[in-house]
Amino acid sequence: MVEVQQGHATCEASGGASRAQAEGAGSSARATGGDDNNAVARGENSTAFAFDGSDNIAIATSSSSSATAGNGDDNTATANGPSSNADASNGNNNTATAKGPSSSAGAGGGDDNTATANGPSSSAGAGGGDDNTATANGPSSSAGAGDGDHNTATANGPSSNADAGGGDHNTATATTDGCLAHATGGGATESC
């Protein structure tokens, strides 16, 4: 099903029960290459693309935001902040959420990875393995979890950086303004 609701919006949908919905001038939504894919672009100049798999969901709700979910099944990308970018792809059951203005979240390259960028100009990346979680809460913070399985990185402080990976079950937490927490190997824990 294709819906174009307002402005100079464009839509494309193919596959069984796939749905594309665009609202806002210059917005674009595409749900292609599989079944039950959903793409929703609600902000002005926003883009949403759900592709090449089944049950992928891409939602871009703010101006100039972008959400991409696909190349696998059950991936979800949500871009809520203005000029934010969320990408959940290249695997299954990955979730990427970009809430802050100019934030970026990417989850993929494996299964069951979660990346959340809450802070303004924050970035979060989880992938290169399975069950990795990266959360960037602070303004201009960065969190990365991957290159292994079950890694967790959390950046809470402004301009802080948390990196967990290069093995399995690593945990990095950056709380202080501008600090770097780097946990690598296996079962490492680092905080600052």
N, CA and C atoms as an extended XYZ file, in Angstrom:
576
Properties=species:S:1:pos:R:3:atomname:S:1:resname:S:1:resid:I:1 pbc="F F F"
N         0.840       -1.170        0.000 N   MET     1
C         0.000        0.000        0.000 CA  MET     1
C         0.891        1.242        0.000 C   MET     1
N         0.496        2.241       -0.749 N   VAL     2
C         1.223        3.507       -0.808 CA  VAL     2
C         0.291        4.636       -0.383 C   VAL     2
N         0.801        5.518        0.486 N   GLU     3
C         0.034        6.693        0.875 CA  GLU     3
C         0.917        7.920        0.727 C   GLU     3
N         0.406        8.933        0.069 N   VAL     4
C         1.072       10.237        0.024 CA  VAL     4
C         0.091       11.228        0.622 C   VAL     4
N         0.417       11.818        1.758 N   GLN     5
C        -0.584       12.581        2.486 CA  GLN     5
C        -0.474       14.089        2.325 C   GLN     5
N         0.717       14.618        2.034 N   GLN     6
C         0.760       16.065        1.928 CA  GLN     6
C         2.013       16.531        1.224 C   GLN     6
N         1.968       17.732        0.690 N   GLY     7
C         3.129       18.369        0.107 CA  GLY     7
C         3.647       17.621       -1.109 C   GLY     7
N         4.879       17.898       -1.434 N   HIS     8
C         5.544       17.244       -2.553 CA  HIS     8
C         6.268       16.006       -2.027 C   HIS     8
N         5.483       15.061       -1.532 N   ALA     9
C         6.024       13.840       -0.957 CA  ALA     9
C         5.984       12.714       -1.973 C   ALA     9
N         6.906       11.754       -1.836 N   THR    10
C         6.936       10.612       -2.741 CA  THR    10
C         6.966        9.310       -1.958 C   THR    10
N         6.328        8.283       -2.531 N   CYS    11
C         6.263        6.978       -1.890 CA  CYS    11
C         6.454        5.863       -2.900 C   CYS    11
N         6.939        4.730       -2.396 N   GLU    12
C         7.014        3.515       -3.201 CA  GLU    12
C         6.897        2.329       -2.260 C   GLU    12
N         6.057        1.367       -2.623 N   ALA    13
C         5.916        0.156       -1.820 CA  ALA    13
C         5.739       -1.047       -2.734 C   ALA    13
N         6.386       -2.155       -2.361 N   SER    14
C         6.215       -3.405       -3.084 CA  SER    14
C         6.332       -4.559       -2.104 C   SER    14
N         5.833       -5.714       -2.505 N   GLY    15
C         5.847       -6.865       -1.608 CA  GLY    15
C         4.546       -6.962       -0.847 C   GLY    15
N         4.302       -8.117       -0.290 N   GLY    16
C         3.055       -8.339        0.429 CA  GLY    16
C         2.953       -7.510        1.690 C   GLY    16
N         1.889       -6.754        1.809 N   ALA    17
C         1.544       -5.972        3.004 CA  ALA    17
C         2.593       -4.932        3.388 C   ALA    17
N         3.435       -4.532        2.451 N   SER    18
C         4.388       -3.461        2.738 CA  SER    18
C         3.676       -2.114        2.597 C   SER    18
N         4.159       -1.119        3.363 N   ARG    19
C         3.461        0.159        3.429 CA  ARG    19
C         4.459        1.304        3.459 C   ARG    19
N         4.213        2.307        2.641 N   ALA    20
C         5.032        3.516        2.639 CA  ALA    20
C         4.120        4.719        2.824 C   ALA    20
N         4.516        5.609        3.733 N   GLN    21
C         3.705        6.792        4.021 CA  GLN    21
C         4.617        7.996        4.147 C   GLN    21
N         4.327        9.037        3.391 N   ALA    22
C         5.126       10.262        3.439 CA  ALA    22
C         4.231       11.457        3.704 C   ALA    22
N         4.629       12.280        4.678 N   GLU    23
C         3.927       13.509        5.009 CA  GLU    23
C         4.971       14.600        5.131 C   GLU    23
N         4.747       15.715        4.541 N   GLY    24
C         5.690       16.824        4.638 CA  GLY    24
C         6.375       17.088        3.315 C   GLY    24
N         6.608       18.343        3.042 N   ALA    25
C         7.230       18.748        1.788 CA  ALA    25
C         8.609       18.132        1.645 C   ALA    25
N         8.859       17.520        0.501 N   GLY    26
C        10.163       16.943        0.220 CA  GLY    26
C        10.444       15.634        0.909 C   GLY    26
N         9.447       15.054        1.565 N   SER    27
C         9.669       13.787        2.254 CA  SER    27
C         9.556       12.615        1.285 C   SER    27
N        10.210       11.491        1.646 N   SER    28
C        10.216       10.323        0.787 CA  SER    28
C        10.176        9.059        1.630 C   SER    28
N         9.306        8.122        1.255 N   ALA    29
C         9.208        6.842        1.957 CA  ALA    29
C         9.197        5.700        0.950 C   ALA    29
N        10.007        4.681        1.215 N   ARG    30
C        10.063        3.509        0.341 CA  ARG    30
C        10.079        2.244        1.192 C   ARG    30
N         9.219        1.295        0.826 N   ALA    31
C         9.188       -0.018        1.463 CA  ALA    31
C         9.201       -1.054        0.345 C   ALA    31
N        10.363       -1.637        0.105 N   THR    32
C        10.528       -2.490       -1.063 CA  THR    32
C        11.355       -3.733       -0.730 C   THR    32
N        11.327       -4.690       -1.661 N   GLY    33
C        12.223       -5.835       -1.580 CA  GLY    33
C        11.901       -6.856       -0.522 C   GLY    33
N        10.655       -6.940       -0.080 N   GLY    34
C        10.272       -7.938        0.909 CA  GLY    34
C         8.831       -7.751        1.317 C   GLY    34
N         8.418       -8.466        2.340 N   ASP    35
C         7.044       -8.405        2.807 CA  ASP    35
C         6.956       -7.734        4.178 C   ASP    35
N         5.821       -7.094        4.401 N   ASP    36
C         5.521       -6.479        5.701 CA  ASP    36
C         6.558       -5.445        6.127 C   ASP    36
N         7.161       -4.774        5.166 N   ASN    37
C         8.051       -3.662        5.484 CA  ASN    37
C         7.248       -2.372        5.594 C   ASN    37
N         7.641       -1.499        6.524 N   ASN    38
C         6.933       -0.241        6.739 CA  ASN    38
C         7.909        0.918        6.760 C   ASN    38
N         7.621        1.928        5.953 N   ALA    39
C         8.436        3.141        5.920 CA  ALA    39
C         7.532        4.344        6.118 C   ALA    39
N         7.885        5.183        7.102 N   VAL    40
C         7.082        6.363        7.405 CA  VAL    40
C         8.010        7.574        7.494 C   VAL    40
N         7.772        8.570        6.649 N   ALA    41
C         8.538        9.812        6.660 CA  ALA    41
C         7.576       10.953        6.964 C   ALA    41
N         7.681       11.536        8.158 N   ARG    42
C         6.726       12.546        8.586 CA  ARG    42
C         7.288       13.957        8.594 C   ARG    42
N         8.577       14.099        8.667 N   GLY    43
C         9.143       15.444        8.735 CA  GLY    43
C         9.453       16.021        7.370 C   GLY    43
N         9.509       17.326        7.296 N   GLU    44
C         9.882       17.993        6.057 CA  GLU    44
C        11.281       17.554        5.638 C   GLU    44
N        11.426       17.169        4.368 N   ASN    45
C        12.691       16.688        3.809 CA  ASN    45
C        13.223       15.446        4.523 C   ASN    45
N        12.333       14.674        5.122 N   SER    46
C        12.745       13.439        5.781 CA  SER    46
C        12.694       12.269        4.800 C   SER    46
N        13.465       11.214        5.110 N   THR    47
C        13.452       10.010        4.286 CA  THR    47
C        13.355        8.772        5.156 C   THR    47
N        12.588        7.802        4.691 N   ALA    48
C        12.464        6.521        5.376 CA  ALA    48
C        12.538        5.411        4.332 C   ALA    48
N        13.362        4.403        4.595 N   PHE    49
C        13.591        3.323        3.643 CA  PHE    49
C        13.635        2.004        4.385 C   PHE    49
N        12.660        1.128        4.100 N   ALA    50
C        12.630       -0.234        4.640 CA  ALA    50
C        12.753       -1.183        3.455 C   ALA    50
N        13.743       -2.073        3.491 N   PHE    51
C        14.082       -2.786        2.257 CA  PHE    51
C        14.673       -4.183        2.506 C   PHE    51
N        14.652       -4.985        1.449 N   ASP    52
C        15.368       -6.259        1.342 CA  ASP    52
C        15.288       -7.137        2.586 C   ASP    52
N        14.082       -7.523        2.922 N   GLY    53
C        13.829       -8.408        4.046 CA  GLY    53
C        12.374       -8.314        4.417 C   GLY    53
N        12.031       -8.820        5.570 N   SER    54
C        10.639       -8.779        6.012 CA  SER    54
C        10.533       -8.157        7.394 C   SER    54
N         9.399       -7.503        7.627 N   ASP    55
C         9.081       -6.914        8.928 CA  ASP    55
C        10.099       -5.873        9.379 C   ASP    55
N        10.662       -5.140        8.420 N   ASN    56
C        11.546       -4.028        8.752 CA  ASN    56
C        10.733       -2.742        8.871 C   ASN    56
N        11.123       -1.882        9.817 N   ILE    57
C        10.382       -0.650       10.077 CA  ILE    57
C        11.360        0.523       10.084 C   ILE    57
N        11.086        1.527        9.265 N   ALA    58
C        11.880        2.758        9.224 CA  ALA    58
C        10.944        3.940        9.439 C   ALA    58
N        11.233        4.744       10.464 N   ILE    59
C        10.380        5.877       10.799 CA  ILE    59
C        11.242        7.119       10.991 C   ILE    59
N        10.976        8.156       10.214 N   ALA    60
C        11.660        9.442       10.335 CA  ALA    60
C        10.606       10.506       10.615 C   ALA    60
N        10.643       11.085       11.816 N   THR    61
C         9.545       11.947       12.239 CA  THR    61
C         9.893       13.429       12.327 C   THR    61
N        11.123       13.793       12.065 N   SER    62
C        11.510       15.195       12.225 CA  SER    62
C        12.117       15.730       10.936 C   SER    62
N        12.253       17.047       10.841 N   SER    63
C        12.765       17.660        9.621 CA  SER    63
C        14.183       17.194        9.313 C   SER    63
N        14.410       16.870        8.060 N   SER    64
C        15.722       16.432        7.550 CA  SER    64
C        16.254       15.199        8.255 C   SER    64
N        15.362       14.398        8.825 N   SER    65
C        15.787       13.153        9.463 CA  SER    65
C        15.771       12.011        8.451 C   SER    65
N        16.521       10.945        8.779 N   SER    66
C        16.635        9.814        7.870 CA  SER    66
C        16.630        8.506        8.657 C   SER    66
N        15.823        7.549        8.199 N   ALA    67
C        15.765        6.233        8.840 CA  ALA    67
C        15.851        5.148        7.777 C   ALA    67
N        16.722        4.164        8.014 N   THR    68
C        16.915        3.063        7.085 CA  THR    68
C        16.917        1.749        7.851 C   THR    68
N        16.098        0.802        7.404 N   ALA    69
C        16.047       -0.517        8.040 CA  ALA    69
C        15.912       -1.579        6.965 C   ALA    69
N        16.795       -2.592        7.008 N   GLY    70
C        16.675       -3.623        6.002 CA  GLY    70
C        17.860       -4.525        5.874 C   GLY    70
N        17.937       -5.177        4.713 N   ASN    71
C        18.959       -6.182        4.437 CA  ASN    71
C        19.001       -7.215        5.556 C   ASN    71
N        17.810       -7.636        5.956 N   GLY    72
C        17.613       -8.595        7.030 CA  GLY    72
C        16.157       -8.539        7.444 C   GLY    72
N        15.833       -9.151        8.556 N   ASP    73
C        14.452       -9.183        9.021 CA  ASP    73
C        14.315       -8.552       10.402 C   ASP    73
N        13.151       -7.973       10.646 N   ASP    74
C        12.788       -7.445       11.963 CA  ASP    74
C        13.743       -6.375       12.480 C   ASP    74
N        14.248       -5.555       11.582 N   ASN    75
C        15.077       -4.421       11.980 CA  ASN    75
C        14.208       -3.170       12.123 C   ASN    75
N        14.548       -2.316       13.090 N   THR    76
C        13.779       -1.098       13.332 CA  THR    76
C        14.703        0.100       13.458 C   THR    76
N        14.468        1.111       12.633 N   ALA    77
C        15.228        2.361       12.699 CA  ALA    77
C        14.258        3.513       12.918 C   ALA    77
N        14.544        4.341       13.929 N   THR    78
C        13.688        5.478       14.247 CA  THR    78
C        14.546        6.725       14.404 C   THR    78
N        14.264        7.738       13.606 N   ALA    79
C        14.972        9.021       13.689 CA  ALA    79
C        13.980       10.088       14.118 C   ALA    79
N        14.090       10.530       15.367 N   ASN    80
C        13.147       11.496       15.926 CA  ASN    80
C        13.672       12.924       15.935 C   ASN    80
N        14.973       13.091       16.070 N   GLY    81
C        15.532       14.429       16.188 CA  GLY    81
C        15.717       15.098       14.844 C   GLY    81
N        15.651       16.434       14.806 N   PRO    82
C        15.935       17.153       13.568 CA  PRO    82
C        17.339       16.825       13.059 C   PRO    82
N        17.460       16.555       11.769 N   SER    83
C        18.737       16.215       11.134 CA  SER    83
C        19.387       14.976       11.743 C   SER    83
N        18.582       14.085       12.304 N   SER    84
C        19.102       12.848       12.880 CA  SER    84
C        19.119       11.737       11.840 C   SER    84
N        19.906       10.694       12.131 N   ASN    85
C        20.044        9.566       11.220 CA  ASN    85
C        20.047        8.262       11.996 C   ASN    85
N        19.194        7.322       11.579 N   ALA    86
C        19.149        6.004       12.210 CA  ALA    86
C        19.219        4.925       11.136 C   ALA    86
N        20.075        3.922       11.360 N   ASP    87
C        20.271        2.849       10.395 CA  ASP    87
C        20.345        1.518       11.129 C   ASP    87
N        19.380        0.640       10.849 N   ALA    88
C        19.385       -0.716       11.390 CA  ALA    88
C        19.336       -1.677       10.214 C   ALA    88
N        20.457       -2.308        9.907 N   SER    89
C        20.507       -3.133        8.707 CA  SER    89
C        21.627       -4.167        8.791 C   SER    89
N        21.676       -5.013        7.759 N   ASN    90
C        22.706       -6.038        7.645 CA  ASN    90
C        22.697       -7.013        8.819 C   ASN    90
N        21.527       -7.541        9.094 N   GLY    91
C        21.339       -8.515       10.158 CA  GLY    91
C        19.875       -8.608       10.499 C   GLY    91
N        19.584       -9.231       11.625 N   ASN    92
C        18.204       -9.410       12.064 CA  ASN    92
C        18.004       -8.857       13.470 C   ASN    92
N        16.815       -8.335       13.726 N   ASN    93
C        16.418       -7.866       15.055 CA  ASN    93
C        17.329       -6.769       15.601 C   ASN    93
N        17.822       -5.909       14.723 N   ASN    94
C        18.627       -4.779       15.155 CA  ASN    94
C        17.736       -3.552       15.339 C   ASN    94
N        18.096       -2.706       16.315 N   THR    95
C        17.300       -1.512       16.612 CA  THR    95
C        18.212       -0.297       16.714 C   THR    95
N        17.922        0.726       15.937 N   ALA    96
C        18.667        1.982       15.987 CA  ALA    96
C        17.690        3.132       16.225 C   ALA    96
N        17.995        3.962       17.237 N   THR    97
C        17.131        5.087       17.581 CA  THR    97
C        17.971        6.346       17.736 C   THR    97
N        17.663        7.362       16.955 N   ALA    98
C        18.348        8.653       17.044 CA  ALA    98
C        17.340        9.697       17.510 C   ALA    98
N        17.444       10.084       18.770 N   LYS    99
C        16.472       11.011       19.368 CA  LYS    99
C        16.953       12.455       19.397 C   LYS    99
N        18.225       12.664       19.610 N   GLY   100
C        18.737       14.016       19.747 CA  GLY   100
C        18.888       14.725       18.414 C   GLY   100
N        18.833       16.053       18.419 N   PRO   101
C        19.091       16.805       17.192 CA  PRO   101
C        20.486       16.491       16.658 C   PRO   101
N        20.594       16.260       15.353 N   SER   102
C        21.871       15.948       14.699 CA  SER   102
C        22.550       14.719       15.269 C   SER   102
N        21.760       13.808       15.833 N   SER   103
C        22.316       12.567       16.375 CA  SER   103
C        22.345       11.482       15.313 C   SER   103
N        23.139       10.430       15.604 N   SER   104
C        23.285        9.332       14.664 CA  SER   104
C        23.339        8.009       15.413 C   SER   104
N        22.570        7.028       14.943 N   ALA   105
C        22.578        5.698       15.553 CA  ALA   105
C        22.619        4.637       14.471 C   ALA   105
N        23.514        3.656       14.643 N   GLY   106
C        23.611        2.571       13.685 CA  GLY   106
C        23.742        1.232       14.379 C   GLY   106
N        22.909        0.282       13.978 N   ALA   107
C        22.965       -1.063       14.549 CA  ALA   107
C        22.887       -2.071       13.414 C   ALA   107
N        23.820       -3.039       13.398 N   GLY   108
C        23.794       -4.017       12.329 CA  GLY   108
C        25.069       -4.813       12.262 C   GLY   108
N        25.272       -5.476       11.138 N   GLY   109
C        26.446       -6.317       11.013 CA  GLY   109
C        26.414       -7.494       11.954 C   GLY   109
N        25.217       -7.925       12.298 N   GLY   110
C        24.984       -9.012       13.231 CA  GLY   110
C        23.529       -8.999       13.626 C   GLY   110
N        23.200       -9.698       14.703 N   ASP   111
C        21.815       -9.796       15.146 CA  ASP   111
C        21.639       -9.247       16.559 C   ASP   111
N        20.441       -8.732       16.825 N   ASP   112
C        20.040       -8.306       18.167 CA  ASP   112
C        20.934       -7.206       18.745 C   ASP   112
N        21.389       -6.303       17.900 N   ASN   113
C        22.172       -5.163       18.362 CA  ASN   113
C        21.265       -3.951       18.557 C   ASN   113
N        21.602       -3.107       19.544 N   THR   114
C        20.797       -1.926       19.852 CA  THR   114
C        21.686       -0.699       19.991 C   THR   114
N        21.380        0.330       19.233 N   ALA   115
C        22.103        1.599       19.319 CA  ALA   115
C        21.108        2.718       19.561 C   ALA   115
N        21.388        3.547       20.584 N   THR   116
C        20.498        4.651       20.928 CA  THR   116
C        21.307        5.920       21.133 C   THR   116
N        20.991        6.963       20.370 N   ALA   117
C        21.651        8.259       20.505 CA  ALA   117
C        20.628        9.273       21.011 C   ALA   117
N        20.714        9.589       22.298 N   ASN   118
C        19.748       10.486       22.930 CA  ASN   118
C        20.200       11.943       22.959 C   ASN   118
N        21.480       12.169       23.102 N   GLY   119
C        21.990       13.522       23.267 CA  GLY   119
C        22.109       14.274       21.955 C   GLY   119
N        22.055       15.598       22.017 N   PRO   120
C        22.289       16.402       20.808 CA  PRO   120
C        23.674       16.120       20.237 C   PRO   120
N        23.764       15.917       18.932 N   SER   121
C        25.025       15.645       18.238 CA  SER   121
C        25.746       14.414       18.781 C   SER   121
N        25.002       13.493       19.364 N   SER   122
C        25.592       12.257       19.875 CA  SER   122
C        25.595       11.187       18.795 C   SER   122
N        26.426       10.151       19.004 N   SER   123
C        26.459        9.041       18.064 CA  SER   123
C        26.598        7.722       18.812 C   SER   123
N        25.886        6.706       18.309 N   ALA   124
C        25.940        5.378       18.909 CA  ALA   124
C        25.997        4.336       17.811 C   ALA   124
N        26.895        3.363       17.982 N   GLY   125
C        27.017        2.295       17.004 CA  GLY   125
C        27.163        0.953       17.685 C   GLY   125
N        26.366       -0.018       17.257 N   ALA   126
C        26.431       -1.366       17.814 CA  ALA   126
C        26.384       -2.372       16.676 C   ALA   126
N        27.375       -3.271       16.618 N   GLY   127
C        27.374       -4.238       15.536 CA  GLY   127
C        28.662       -5.015       15.455 C   GLY   127
N        28.850       -5.675       14.324 N   GLY   128
C        30.034       -6.499       14.178 CA  GLY   128
C        30.007       -7.694       15.090 C   GLY   128
N        28.822       -8.133       15.434 N   GLY   129
C        28.608       -9.248       16.342 CA  GLY   129
C        27.153       -9.268       16.754 C   GLY   129
N        26.856       -9.980       17.817 N   ASP   130
C        25.471      -10.114       18.266 CA  ASP   130
C        25.296       -9.585       19.689 C   ASP   130
N        24.083       -9.111       19.964 N   ASP   131
C        23.687       -8.695       21.319 CA  ASP   131
C        24.582       -7.602       21.900 C   ASP   131
N        24.975       -6.660       21.062 N   ASN   132
C        25.737       -5.508       21.535 CA  ASN   132
C        24.805       -4.315       21.758 C   ASN   132
N        25.129       -3.493       22.770 N   THR   133
C        24.288       -2.343       23.105 CA  THR   133
C        25.145       -1.098       23.283 C   THR   133
N        24.826       -0.049       22.543 N   ALA   134
C        25.524        1.233       22.662 CA  ALA   134
C        24.515        2.336       22.912 C   ALA   134
N        24.783        3.160       23.936 N   THR   135
C        23.877        4.248       24.296 CA  THR   135
C        24.678        5.523       24.513 C   THR   135
N        24.335        6.571       23.779 N   ALA   136
C        24.993        7.873       23.924 CA  ALA   136
C        23.969        8.882       24.434 C   ALA   136
N        24.098        9.243       25.705 N   ASN   137
C        23.137       10.143       26.338 CA  ASN   137
C        23.607       11.594       26.398 C   ASN   137
N        24.891       11.805       26.549 N   GLY   138
C        25.412       13.153       26.714 CA  GLY   138
C        25.498       13.920       25.414 C   GLY   138
N        25.450       15.249       25.485 N   PRO   139
C        25.650       16.065       24.286 CA  PRO   139
C        27.017       15.787       23.671 C   PRO   139
N        27.067       15.589       22.371 N   SER   140
C        28.307       15.319       21.635 CA  SER   140
C        29.049       14.092       22.159 C   SER   140
N        28.333       13.178       22.769 N   SER   141
C        28.944       11.942       23.267 CA  SER   141
C        28.952       10.878       22.184 C   SER   141
N        29.774        9.834       22.418 N   SER   142
C        29.897        8.756       21.452 CA  SER   142
C        29.995        7.417       22.169 C   SER   142
N        29.237        6.431       21.687 N   ALA   143
C        29.292        5.097       22.268 CA  ALA   143
C        29.373        4.061       21.154 C   ALA   143
N        30.292        3.099       21.315 N   GLY   144
C        30.431        2.043       20.325 CA  GLY   144
C        30.592        0.692       20.994 C   GLY   144
N        29.797       -0.280       20.561 N   ALA   145
C        29.879       -1.638       21.099 CA  ALA   145
C        29.853       -2.612       19.936 C   ALA   145
N        30.889       -3.476       19.846 N   GLY   146
C        30.908       -4.402       18.729 CA  GLY   146
C        32.186       -5.181       18.610 C   GLY   146
N        32.400       -5.720       17.407 N   ASP   147
C        33.544       -6.598       17.145 CA  ASP   147
C        33.618       -7.709       18.176 C   ASP   147
N        32.451       -8.255       18.469 N   GLY   148
C        32.292       -9.314       19.440 CA  GLY   148
C        30.837       -9.405       19.829 C   GLY   148
N        30.554      -10.167       20.871 N   ASP   149
C        29.180      -10.358       21.314 CA  ASP   149
C        28.989       -9.880       22.750 C   ASP   149
N        27.775       -9.433       23.062 N   HIS   150
C        27.373       -9.066       24.419 CA  HIS   150
C        28.243       -7.958       25.011 C   HIS   150
N        28.581       -6.968       24.183 N   ASN   151
C        29.323       -5.808       24.668 CA  ASN   151
C        28.361       -4.657       24.945 C   ASN   151
N        28.692       -3.840       25.968 N   THR   152
C        27.831       -2.721       26.347 CA  THR   152
C        28.668       -1.458       26.522 C   THR   152
N        28.281       -0.402       25.815 N   ALA   153
C        28.961        0.891       25.936 CA  ALA   153
C        27.930        1.970       26.230 C   ALA   153
N        28.207        2.789       27.259 N   THR   154
C        27.299        3.860       27.648 CA  THR   154
C        28.081        5.146       27.853 C   THR   154
N        27.719        6.184       27.130 N   ALA   155
C        28.375        7.495       27.258 CA  ALA   155
C        27.356        8.499       27.790 C   ALA   155
N        27.519        8.870       29.051 N   ASN   156
C        26.576        9.781       29.698 CA  ASN   156
C        27.071       11.220       29.768 C   ASN   156
N        28.357       11.409       29.879 N   GLY   157
C        28.904       12.745       30.040 CA  GLY   157
C        28.985       13.518       28.737 C   GLY   157
N        28.937       14.849       28.812 N   PRO   158
C        29.119       15.669       27.611 CA  PRO   158
C        30.474       15.388       26.965 C   PRO   158
N        30.491       15.191       25.657 N   SER   159
C        31.714       14.926       24.892 CA  SER   159
C        32.482       13.711       25.389 C   SER   159
N        31.801       12.803       26.059 N   SER   160
C        32.447       11.580       26.536 CA  SER   160
C        32.414       10.509       25.457 C   SER   160
N        33.259        9.490       25.632 N   ASN   161
C        33.357        8.403       24.663 CA  ASN   161
C        33.456        7.071       25.396 C   ASN   161
N        32.594        6.141       25.015 N   ALA   162
C        32.635        4.789       25.580 CA  ALA   162
C        32.762        3.786       24.447 C   ALA   162
N        33.726        2.873       24.581 N   ASP   163
C        33.987        1.902       23.531 CA  ASP   163
C        34.183        0.525       24.167 C   ASP   163
N        33.355       -0.435       23.756 N   ALA   164
C        33.453       -1.799       24.278 CA  ALA   164
C        33.455       -2.778       23.115 C   ALA   164
N        34.486       -3.632       23.042 N   GLY   165
C        34.526       -4.582       21.940 CA  GLY   165
C        35.847       -5.294       21.837 C   GLY   165
N        36.133       -5.792       20.637 N   GLY   166
C        37.358       -6.553       20.447 CA  GLY   166
C        37.348       -7.849       21.224 C   GLY   166
N        36.164       -8.377       21.459 N   GLY   167
C        35.966       -9.578       22.253 CA  GLY   167
C        34.541       -9.608       22.755 C   GLY   167
N        34.286      -10.442       23.735 N   ASP   168
C        32.929      -10.617       24.244 CA  ASP   168
C        32.789      -10.139       25.690 C   ASP   168
N        31.583       -9.725       26.041 N   HIS   169
C        31.211       -9.380       27.426 CA  HIS   169
C        32.057       -8.251       28.011 C   HIS   169
N        32.333       -7.236       27.206 N   ASN   170
C        33.033       -6.052       27.691 CA  ASN   170
C        32.031       -4.949       28.026 C   ASN   170
N        32.363       -4.134       29.041 N   THR   171
C        31.477       -3.048       29.465 CA  THR   171
C        32.271       -1.760       29.648 C   THR   171
N        31.857       -0.711       28.948 N   ALA   172
C        32.494        0.598       29.080 CA  ALA   172
C        31.445        1.639       29.434 C   ALA   172
N        31.755        2.450       30.471 N   THR   173
C        30.835        3.500       30.908 CA  THR   173
C        31.597        4.804       31.070 C   THR   173
N        31.185        5.821       30.331 N   ALA   174
C        31.831        7.144       30.399 CA  ALA   174
C        30.842        8.150       30.978 C   ALA   174
N        31.140        8.618       32.170 N   THR   175
C        30.213        9.503       32.880 CA  THR   175
C        30.734       10.936       32.988 C   THR   175
N        32.033       11.094       33.096 N   THR   176
C        32.637       12.403       33.302 CA  THR   176
C        32.759       13.169       31.985 C   THR   176
N        32.635       14.468       32.076 N   ASP   177
C        32.756       15.345       30.909 CA  ASP   177
C        34.056       15.087       30.161 C   ASP   177
N        33.954       14.699       28.882 N   GLY   178
C        35.114       14.530       28.021 CA  GLY   178
C        35.967       13.306       28.272 C   GLY   178
N        35.528       12.377       29.093 N   CYS   179
C        36.369       11.221       29.406 CA  CYS   179
C        36.230       10.112       28.360 C   CYS   179
N        37.198        9.176       28.374 N   LEU   180
C        37.215        8.043       27.465 CA  LEU   180
C        37.275        6.746       28.257 C   LEU   180
N        36.278        5.896       28.064 N   ALA   181
C        36.269        4.559       28.673 CA  ALA   181
C        36.396        3.543       27.557 C   ALA   181
N        37.444        2.716       27.624 N   HIS   182
C        37.760        1.780       26.550 CA  HIS   182
C        37.926        0.387       27.153 C   HIS   182
N        36.977       -0.506       26.868 N   ALA   183
C        37.033       -1.871       27.411 CA  ALA   183
C        37.129       -2.858       26.257 C   ALA   183
N        38.237       -3.576       26.193 N   THR   184
C        38.453       -4.519       25.094 CA  THR   184
C        38.994       -5.848       25.625 C   THR   184
N        38.954       -6.840       24.741 N   GLY   185
C        39.440       -8.165       25.088 CA  GLY   185
C        38.287       -9.084       25.382 C   GLY   185
N        38.162       -9.509       26.607 N   GLY   186
C        37.056      -10.360       27.021 CA  GLY   186
C        36.734      -10.138       28.472 C   GLY   186
N        35.504       -9.790       28.761 N   GLY   187
C        35.075       -9.576       30.137 CA  GLY   187
C        35.676       -8.350       30.800 C   GLY   187
N        36.150       -7.406       30.011 N   ALA   188
C        36.776       -6.190       30.579 CA  ALA   188
C        35.712       -5.180       30.991 C   ALA   188
N        36.017       -4.431       32.052 N   THR   189
C        35.148       -3.358       32.520 CA  THR   189
C        35.973       -2.093       32.700 C   THR   189
N        35.519       -1.008       32.104 N   GLU   190
C        36.233        0.263       32.213 CA  GLU   190
C        35.218        1.379       32.424 C   GLU   190
N        35.537        2.299       33.350 N   SER   191
C        34.647        3.442       33.584 CA  SER   191
C        35.473        4.679       33.878 C   SER   191
N        34.866        5.829       33.645 N   CYS   192
C        35.547        7.089       33.932 CA  CYS   192
C        34.510        8.156       34.237 C   CYS   192
